[in-house]
Amino acid sequence: MIRASVALLATLTALVLAIGISQEGPTTVAEEFEWVEAGADLYARTCAGCHGPNGGGVVGAFPPLAGNALELFERDGGRELLIATVLHGLRGPITVGDATYDGVMPAWQHLSDTDLAAILNHVVWTLGDAQPPADQVVTPSEVSSHREDDLDPSGVWALRNAVLGLEVDAPAPAGATVVYNDDTGYYTLVQAERGEALYHQHCADCHGPTLRGGLHAPGITNLAFFRKWGGQSFDALFSFIATRMPLGVEGGLNPTAYVDIAAFWLSQHNYPAGEQPLVGDLSQLAQIIIERR
């Protein structure tokens, strides 16, 4: 990690304190909130596809939550950090245990305060194998109080580093223009490695382990594929993948997973890797032309 200025760390530390101080925190008299069954059900439907049914994660792709979330929760500012993460998302490289993860956690603003509070309690307490004190349960009103915090995914990443006491430079802002070509590269090796694991988990049963197809699905590397897609910009293929795949759970993967799978496809077709990551912004992906190399 590149060390940032002391001023940046001071600013982020002040942000942690401001968020914590500006809210009353957990209610002194716990709300009547039955979260155990709801949290388990919502986690299974919303989070387990990436982080695993028991919160174990996927090494290099999706970080583990079991135990790790409880450890963060117990830090100064950690409670607010976890609430901010589910409300506003997180974008930037993080390290959990011995593994590094560099993806995007989507914001879940569309879920209700009650649903998000139930999920957070499940992740922190149930997956952390701990019994919560009554005044430490995350409540719906607490989630609601943070909905309007001035944070985006990169800001949450910076907040996380402040809570952990890390000094790092912020990632390039989302939406910043990137240039994809053979000199700059099209994706990172880490993305392609994650994408390979995700491809074999979600795609290989139909499209085959070598991308050449199977009995019930076409190949995505053969001549017929390039007759259909060749010459088109990559945003068209990515949009198709992200909305029509995998069969049966169309569009059901985490947004980062689709980007990683796309990076794996590029890596298998002689598009070179580079230092800048592939992004899911269709306007940026339009730079890439699908061709047989």
ABEGO torsion letter per residue (X at the ends): XBBBBAAAAAAAAAAAAAAAAABAEBBABBBBBBAAAAAAAAAAAAAAAAAEAAGAEBBGABBBABGAAAAAAABBGAAAAAAAAAAAEBBEBBBBEABBBBBBBBBAAABBAAAAAAAAAAAAAAAAGBBBBAAABBBAAAAAAAAABBBBAAAAAAAAAAAAGBBBBBBBBBGBBBBBBAAAEABBAAAAAAAAAAAAAAAAAAAEAAGAEBAABBBAABAAAAAAABGBBAAAAAAAAAAAOBBGABGABBAAAAAAAAAAAAAAAGBBBBABBBBABAAAAAABBBBBX
